[in-house]
Amino acid sequence: MNIGRIVYRILAWAFLGCIVIQVFLAGMATFGDPSKWLTHSLFVKIFAMVPLAMFLLAFIGGIKGRDRFLSLALFLLVVIQFLTVQVFSSVFVIAALHPLIAMLLFWGSIAAVRKA
């Protein structure tokens, strides 16, 4: 196994962990302490670029086909997540997609870990 695949696997696991933590922070803010929204909004900046790095590592690691583009899809979902809050927060129908996209990110990150 080459270094690209090893780092890809590490990042896939890290991204999955970050998604779980991010959902937990949202739950804390929703059901407990509203000040946790700041933590929720800042934490995502730590891991938002991980799927893009995974996509680039897929080339180095020889990951091909759909498996390669799964990480790109995860990155695009992260971008859409930002848009639902930053651009479309006043359009409630679009903003309401935010938790749905979080579910897709969770599912996609599990798929990435399994493929890695």
C-alpha positions, 0 to 999 in steps of 0.5 A, a space after each residue: 500500500 502506498 503513502 497516498 492510500 495510507 494518508 487517504 485512509 487516515 483523512 477519511 477516518 478523521 473526516 468521519 470523526 469530525 462529522 460526528 463531532 460537528 453533529 454533536 456540537 449542533 445537538 449541544 447548541 440546539 438542546 442545551 447551550 445556544 452559545 455552542 453555535 459559535 463552536 459549531 460554526 468555527 469547528 467546521 473550518 478545521 476540517 472543511 478542506 479534508 475531502 478536497 485533500 482526499 480527492 487529490 490523494 486519490 490520484 497519488 494513491 491510485 484510487 480510481 472511478 467512483 471511489 475517487 469522486 466520492 471525496 470530491 462529492 463530499 467536498 461539494 456537499 461541504 460547500 453547499 453546507 456553507 451556502 445554506 447558512 451563509 447565502 440562503 439562511 433567509 430562504 427557509 426551504 433551502 436553509 432547511 437542507 442543512 441537516 439533510 446535507 449533514 446526513 449525506 455527509 455522514 453517509 458519504 464519510 462512512 462510504 469513504 472509510 469503507 472504500 479506503 
